[in-house]
């Protein structure tokens, strides 16, 4: 089925409208001039300008997560694509659906190797699910329809389309394919067998992956956990809120190394892994992450995931929310309520005691700046409004935040497992644009913030009410800690090459972009600043001086 014919440029705008695109995140150049001109139409999507492509893609990433639909990015030829690669790599790792379109030089002089031309498909292939260049105007509508469909198909991620300038300028009539709506998939099969494997366990556990939060399946996973009485962990370095932090069965995140995961899981006899890249380690440690004695059931929307890194007893593929809801129903019929309740009460007692001990440890180091990282994390977490979204890119403080956060509202925590620095500022701006009714607090390490500082320009220009909290220790603290852990000359001499940023006044950086700023002097002042995020009518930057590496 096709609609009436139109030009390639008009087809692009028509498809954006069909796909629900109301904002284009971009940084323009000459090859996008036809598109930029067309966006002047009052009915066209709003153009959100970023002054560096890394920030542009990060904004789109945050926007896609907030709206739960693909975001659209416009980049400029080889240089713009190269600058956007870090954001695309993060999106691919975090499974964020993006359609990234880059202008290419006019094909009529590509043989002359014009300025900024290049092999855009080769550049983008390693950072995207699929990359293609369109050479005829007739092919652009089909390529775009494919891109939006593929970006949303599990595993979700960025899809790249290069469009030469002459294609957008061509008046040749083209046909626009009608959008093909996809019926929701049903629950996974073999759920009765999965339930039988889990119901027979005496010490069951669950690992909740980012897919649970992305797919809106948190409530269904809670039902499964409660039906089993199963302790539930976040996946290592979790991207989003995949299990309520205040729930009695919540056990926090798994460590990001195989040996640590194996140690944590050895006490259990059965394990359900839901919506998780199992597992993404940060540092190498020998051996598999899962103890051999465990019965393992793994379910994911991506058929390549179950059994990818270690054998599983049963692998299932299907949409998470209906599959987990159905699994919970099977479990309620097979697991005695008293057994699940006893396991839940025992876990609640352990977790309550651990949380009280952690609170005591954090409160003991409250005080004046420079703050201890644990105290800063605890004060911030305690002050967050219930409906706030925490966008986190604070490498050192982030470790402590994961320990102290007890967020229950879905979507209340956002991170990228991609690890490409510079994401946090842009992602926070995009998230607030996509979910304007929820306050946003971005927690940033000073080292991370330096990579994405240009995102503050868009926040200031659009007066996006985000609280940017910069945790300033003036160093790459996590790398110093790692050097200490492995020993060697640096640890022995307490001299660390290339790991010191020096004293920076982040208030001056904010003011350069026209953003008001303040520096807190105590944990109480930090808590007050965070608690007031809902009253913001524009961006505010808060610098938090931290105690550095000993």
KEKEGU-133099 format. One line per 4 residues: their letters; for each residue x, y, z of C-alpha. Coordinates in steps of 0.5 Angstrom, whole numbers. Example, Ala and Ser with C-alpha at 12.3 -4.5 7.8 and 13.67 -1.06 7.14 Angstrom:
KEKEGU-133099
AS> 25,-9,16; 27,-2,14;
This chain:
KEKEGU-133099
XXXX> 0,0,0; 3,7,-2; 0,14,-1; 0,19,-7;
XXXX> 7,21,-9; 11,27,-7; 18,29,-7; 24,26,-2;
XXXX> 24,32,2; 16,32,3; 16,25,4; 22,25,10;
XXXX> 17,30,14; 11,26,12; 14,20,15; 17,24,21;
XXXX> 9,26,23; 7,19,22; 12,16,27; 10,21,32;
XXXX> 17,25,32; 15,32,35; 23,34,36; 29,34,31;
XXXX> 35,34,35; 41,37,31; 47,41,29; 46,43,22;
XXXX> 51,44,16; 51,45,9; 48,38,7; 42,39,11;
XXXX> 40,46,8; 34,43,5; 32,40,11; 33,46,15;
XXXX> 29,50,11; 23,45,11; 23,45,18; 21,53,18;
XXXX> 14,50,16; 10,51,23; 7,44,22; 14,41,22;
XXXX> 17,38,28; 21,43,33; 29,43,32; 33,43,38;
XXXX> 39,46,37; 46,43,40; 52,46,39; 56,39,39;
XXXX> 54,33,36; 56,29,43; 51,33,47; 46,32,41;
XXXX> 45,25,41; 45,25,49; 39,29,49; 36,25,44;
XXXX> 37,19,48; 34,22,54; 28,24,50; 27,17,47;
XXXX> 27,14,54; 22,19,57; 17,19,51; 18,11,50;
XXXX> 19,12,43; 24,13,38; 28,20,38; 30,23,31;
XXXX> 37,26,30; 40,30,25; 48,30,24; 52,33,19;
XXXX> 57,29,14; 63,26,17; 65,30,22; 58,31,25;
XXXX> 57,23,25; 64,22,28; 63,27,34; 56,23,35;
XXXX> 59,16,35; 60,16,43; 52,18,44; 51,12,39;
XXXX> 55,7,42; 52,9,49; 45,8,46; 47,2,43;
XXXX> 49,-1,49; 43,2,53; 38,0,48; 35,6,46;
XXXX> 31,7,40; 34,13,35; 34,14,28; 40,18,26;
XXXX> 40,21,19; 47,25,17; 47,29,11; 52,27,6;
XXXX> 56,31,0; 52,32,-6; 53,25,-10; 55,29,-17;
XXXX> 62,31,-14; 63,26,-9; 69,23,-14; 73,29,-12;
XXXX> 73,28,-5; 70,34,-3; 71,37,4; 68,33,10;
XXXX> 65,28,5; 67,20,8; 65,13,8; 59,15,13;
XXXX> 56,8,13; 63,5,15; 64,10,21; 57,9,24;
XXXX> 57,1,23; 60,0,29; 56,4,33; 49,3,30;
XXXX> 44,-3,29; 44,-2,22; 47,3,17; 45,5,10;
XXXX> 46,11,5; 41,12,0; 43,14,-7; 36,15,-10;
XXXX> 30,20,-8; 26,14,-9; 29,10,-4; 29,15,2;
XXXX> 22,13,4; 23,6,5; 30,7,8; 26,11,13;
XXXX> 20,7,15; 25,1,16; 30,5,20; 24,7,25;
XXXX> 22,-1,25; 29,-3,26; 30,2,32; 24,-1,36;
XXXX> 25,-8,34; 29,-12,40; 34,-11,42; 32,-3,41;
XXXX> 38,1,39; 40,7,34; 39,6,26; 43,10,22;
XXXX> 41,13,15; 46,18,10; 42,22,6; 46,26,0;
XXXX> 44,33,-1; 42,32,-8; 37,27,-6; 34,32,-1;
XXXX> 34,37,-7; 31,32,-12; 24,34,-15; 23,27,-18;
XXXX> 16,24,-15; 17,18,-10; 12,14,-6; 11,14,1;
XXXX> 10,7,4; 4,7,9; 6,6,16; 6,-2,18;
XXXX> 3,-2,25; 6,-9,29; 1,-13,34; 4,-14,41;
XXXX> 7,-20,41; 4,-25,46; 7,-28,52; 13,-33,52;
XXXX> 12,-40,51; 14,-45,56; 12,-41,62; 9,-47,66;
XXXX> 16,-50,65; 20,-44,68; 15,-44,74; 16,-51,76;
XXXX> 24,-50,76; 23,-44,80; 18,-46,85; 22,-52,87;
XXXX> 28,-48,89; 29,-47,97; 33,-41,96; 31,-37,89;
XXXX> 34,-30,87; 32,-26,81; 37,-21,77; 32,-15,74;
XXXX> 35,-12,68; 34,-6,65; 29,-9,60; 25,-9,66;
XXXX> 24,-2,66; 25,0,59; 19,-5,57; 14,-2,63;
XXXX> 15,-9,67; 17,-7,74; 10,-9,77; 10,-16,73;
XXXX> 17,-17,76; 15,-15,83; 9,-20,82; 14,-26,81;
XXXX> 19,-24,86; 13,-24,91; 10,-30,89; 17,-34,90;
XXXX> 19,-29,96; 26,-28,92; 31,-24,93; 32,-19,87;
XXXX> 38,-15,85; 39,-10,80; 44,-12,74; 51,-9,74;
XXXX> 51,-2,73; 44,-2,72; 41,4,67; 34,5,70;
XXXX> 30,3,75; 28,-4,74; 25,-6,81; 23,-2,87;
XXXX> 28,0,92; 24,0,98; 21,-7,97; 23,-12,102;
XXXX> 26,-16,97; 30,-11,94; 38,-13,95; 41,-7,91;
XXXX> 46,-8,85; 50,-14,83; 58,-12,83; 61,-11,76;
XXXX> 66,-17,76; 65,-24,75; 68,-26,81; 64,-21,85;
XXXX> 57,-24,82; 59,-31,83; 60,-30,90; 54,-26,91;
XXXX> 50,-31,88; 53,-38,91; 48,-38,97; 42,-39,92;
XXXX> 39,-45,88; 35,-42,83; 36,-36,79; 31,-32,74;
XXXX> 35,-27,70; 30,-22,67; 31,-17,61; 38,-17,62;
XXXX> 45,-17,58; 48,-22,63; 53,-20,65; 57,-13,63;
XXXX> 63,-14,67; 67,-7,68; 74,-11,70; 76,-18,68;
XXXX> 76,-23,74; 77,-31,72; 71,-35,72; 64,-35,70;
XXXX> 59,-30,73; 54,-36,75; 56,-41,80; 55,-48,76;
XXXX> 50,-51,81; 45,-46,80; 38,-47,76; 38,-41,71;
XXXX> 32,-39,68; 33,-33,63; 28,-29,59; 29,-23,54;
XXXX> 26,-20,49; 32,-21,45; 33,-28,42; 40,-28,42;
XXXX> 41,-26,50; 39,-33,54; 45,-37,54; 50,-32,51;
XXXX> 55,-32,56; 54,-38,60; 49,-44,60; 42,-43,62;
XXXX> 37,-49,64; 31,-46,60; 32,-40,56; 25,-36,54;
XXXX> 24,-30,49; 18,-26,49; 15,-19,51; 17,-18,59;
XXXX> 11,-15,62; 6,-20,59; 11,-26,60; 13,-24,67;
XXXX> 5,-23,69; 3,-30,67; 9,-33,70; 7,-30,77;
XXXX> 0,-33,76; 4,-40,75; 8,-39,81; 2,-37,85;
XXXX> -1,-44,84; 5,-48,85; 9,-44,91; 6,-44,98;
XXXX> 4,-37,100; 7,-39,107; 14,-41,104; 14,-34,100;
XXXX> 12,-30,106; 17,-33,110; 23,-32,105; 20,-25,104;
XXXX> 20,-23,112; 27,-26,113; 30,-22,107; 26,-16,109;
XXXX> 30,-17,116; 37,-17,113; 36,-12,108; 33,-7,114;
XXXX> 39,-8,118; 44,-7,112; 40,-1,110; 40,2,118;
XXXX> 48,0,118; 49,4,111; 45,10,114; 49,10,120;
XXXX> 55,10,116; 53,16,112; 50,20,117; 57,19,121;
XXXX> 61,23,116; 56,29,114; 59,35,115; 62,41,112;
XXXX> 65,41,105; 69,38,102; 64,33,103; 66,25,103;
XXXX> 63,22,97; 58,17,101; 55,23,105; 54,27,99;
XXXX> 51,21,95; 46,20,102; 44,27,103; 42,28,95;
XXXX> 38,21,95; 35,23,102; 32,30,99; 30,27,92;
XXXX> 23,28,91; 19,22,90; 17,24,83; 24,26,81;
XXXX> 28,23,75; 35,22,77; 40,22,71; 47,20,74;
XXXX> 54,20,71; 58,21,77; 63,15,77; 66,16,84;
XXXX> 59,18,87; 55,14,83; 58,7,86; 55,10,93;
XXXX> 49,13,90; 47,6,88; 48,3,95; 43,9,98;
XXXX> 38,10,93; 31,7,95; 27,10,89; 20,7,88;
XXXX> 17,11,82; 18,8,75; 23,12,71; 26,15,77;
XXXX> 33,13,75; 37,14,69; 44,12,67; 48,9,61;
XXXX> 51,3,61; 55,5,55; 60,8,59; 62,14,54;
XXXX> 63,20,58; 59,26,57; 52,23,56; 49,26,63;
XXXX> 48,33,61; 45,32,55; 41,26,57; 38,30,63;
XXXX> 36,36,58; 33,31,53; 29,27,59; 26,34,62;
XXXX> 24,36,55; 20,29,54; 17,29,61; 16,36,63;
XXXX> 12,34,69; 17,31,72; 23,34,76; 30,32,73;
XXXX> 36,32,78; 43,31,74; 49,28,78; 55,29,74;
XXXX> 62,28,76; 67,34,74; 71,29,70; 64,27,66;
XXXX> 61,34,66; 68,36,62; 66,32,56; 59,34,55;
XXXX> 59,41,58; 56,44,51; 50,41,53; 49,47,58;
XXXX> 48,52,52; 41,48,50; 39,48,57; 40,55,58;
XXXX> 37,57,51; 31,53,52; 31,55,60; 30,47,61;
XXXX> 29,47,69; 34,42,70; 38,41,77; 46,40,75;
XXXX> 49,37,81; 57,37,79; 61,33,84; 67,36,84;
XXXX> 74,32,87; 78,35,81; 81,29,79; 79,22,76;
XXXX> 78,19,83; 76,12,80; 82,11,76; 87,13,82;
XXXX> 83,8,87; 84,2,81; 91,4,81; 92,3,88;
XXXX> 88,-4,88; 93,-7,83; 99,-4,87; 105,-1,83;
XXXX> 109,5,82; 103,10,83; 100,7,89; 107,7,92;
XXXX> 109,14,91; 102,17,91; 103,20,84; 98,19,79;
XXXX> 100,21,72; 95,25,68; 89,24,73; 89,31,76;
XXXX> 84,36,74; 86,41,79; 81,46,82; 76,49,77;
XXXX> 70,54,79; 64,51,76; 60,57,78; 64,61,72;
XXXX> 63,55,67; 55,56,69; 55,63,68; 59,63,61;
XXXX> 52,60,59; 48,64,63; 46,59,68; 46,61,75;
XXXX> 50,57,80; 52,56,87; 57,52,91; 54,48,97;
XXXX> 58,48,104; 55,43,108; 51,36,107; 45,40,109;
XXXX> 46,45,104; 46,40,98; 40,37,101; 36,43,101;
XXXX> 38,45,94; 36,38,91; 29,38,95; 28,45,91;
XXXX> 28,42,84; 21,42,83; 21,50,84; 26,51,78;
XXXX> 23,55,72; 30,54,69; 37,51,69; 41,51,76;
XXXX> 48,48,77; 50,46,84; 57,45,85; 59,40,91;
XXXX> 66,40,93; 68,33,95; 74,30,99; 79,28,94;
XX> 83,21,94; 87,20,100;
